[in-house]
Amino acid sequence: MFLSVVASPSFAQGLGGAGTVQGTVKDPTGGVMQAVQVRISNPVSGFSRTASTDAAGRYVFSNLPPNPYHITVDAQGFQTLERDVDVR
């Protein structure tokens, strides 16, 4: 089974600014999925954070330095989902 993820990066403001990546994890029927592990990383810098989705299927990574990131979503019984996003 496949997951769907909507990830929306925000833009860092000014020099030294930080951005946010947030999204929602849904199952194939469109139902939100709670307590799903979401990881954001930058393999070049070694940066990595993990969050779990809330009751509405949402996750948020805030205070991210401007960089490209890789998002990985792991939910039992589903294929791992991976997406690339840019925080600018």
C-alpha positions as CSV (number, residue, x, y, z in Angstrom):
1,M,0.0,0.0,0.0
2,F,1.1,3.5,-0.7
3,L,1.1,6.7,1.4
4,S,0.7,10.2,0.2
5,V,2.4,13.2,1.7
6,V,1.8,16.9,1.1
7,A,4.9,18.8,2.1
8,S,5.0,22.5,1.9
9,P,8.3,24.3,2.6
10,S,8.3,27.9,3.7
11,F,10.9,30.5,2.8
12,A,13.6,31.7,5.2
13,Q,13.4,35.5,5.7
14,G,16.6,37.5,5.3
15,L,20.1,36.5,6.1
16,G,20.5,33.7,8.6
17,G,16.7,33.1,8.4
18,A,15.1,29.8,9.1
19,G,12.2,28.0,7.4
20,T,9.6,25.4,8.1
21,V,8.5,22.3,6.4
22,Q,5.1,21.0,7.2
23,G,2.7,18.4,5.8
24,T,0.0,15.8,6.2
25,V,0.4,12.0,5.8
26,K,-2.6,10.2,4.3
27,D,-3.5,6.6,3.5
28,P,-4.6,5.6,0.0
29,T,-8.3,6.4,0.8
30,G,-7.4,9.9,1.9
31,G,-7.7,9.2,5.6
32,V,-5.1,10.9,7.8
33,M,-2.6,8.8,9.6
34,Q,-1.5,9.6,13.1
35,A,1.7,8.5,15.0
36,V,3.6,8.0,11.7
37,Q,7.4,8.6,11.8
38,V,8.6,11.4,9.5
39,R,12.3,12.1,9.1
40,I,13.9,15.2,7.5
41,S,17.6,15.1,6.6
42,N,20.4,16.7,4.7
43,P,23.0,14.1,3.9
44,V,25.7,16.7,3.0
45,S,25.6,18.5,6.3
46,G,24.5,15.5,8.4
47,F,21.5,17.3,9.7
48,S,18.6,15.1,10.7
49,R,15.3,15.4,12.7
50,T,12.4,13.1,13.4
51,A,8.8,13.9,14.2
52,S,5.6,11.9,14.5
53,T,2.3,12.9,12.9
54,D,-0.4,14.2,15.2
55,A,-4.1,13.2,15.4
56,A,-4.8,15.1,12.2
57,G,-1.9,13.4,10.3
58,R,0.2,16.6,10.5
59,Y,3.9,17.0,11.0
60,V,6.0,20.2,11.3
61,F,9.8,20.8,11.2
62,S,10.5,24.4,12.1
63,N,13.7,26.5,12.4
64,L,15.4,24.8,9.5
65,P,18.4,26.5,7.9
66,P,18.0,27.2,4.1
67,N,19.1,24.0,2.3
68,P,17.7,21.1,0.3
69,Y,16.2,18.3,2.5
70,H,15.1,14.7,2.1
71,I,11.9,13.6,3.8
72,T,11.3,9.9,4.6
73,V,8.0,8.6,5.9
74,D,7.8,5.2,7.5
75,A,4.4,3.6,8.4
76,Q,4.0,-0.1,9.2
77,G,2.2,-1.9,6.4
78,F,3.0,0.8,3.8
79,Q,5.8,1.3,1.3
80,T,8.4,3.9,2.6
81,L,7.7,7.3,1.0
82,E,10.6,9.7,0.1
83,R,10.4,13.3,-1.1
84,D,12.9,16.1,-1.7
85,V,12.1,19.7,-0.6
86,D,14.0,23.0,-0.6
87,V,14.0,25.6,2.2
88,R,15.1,28.9,0.8
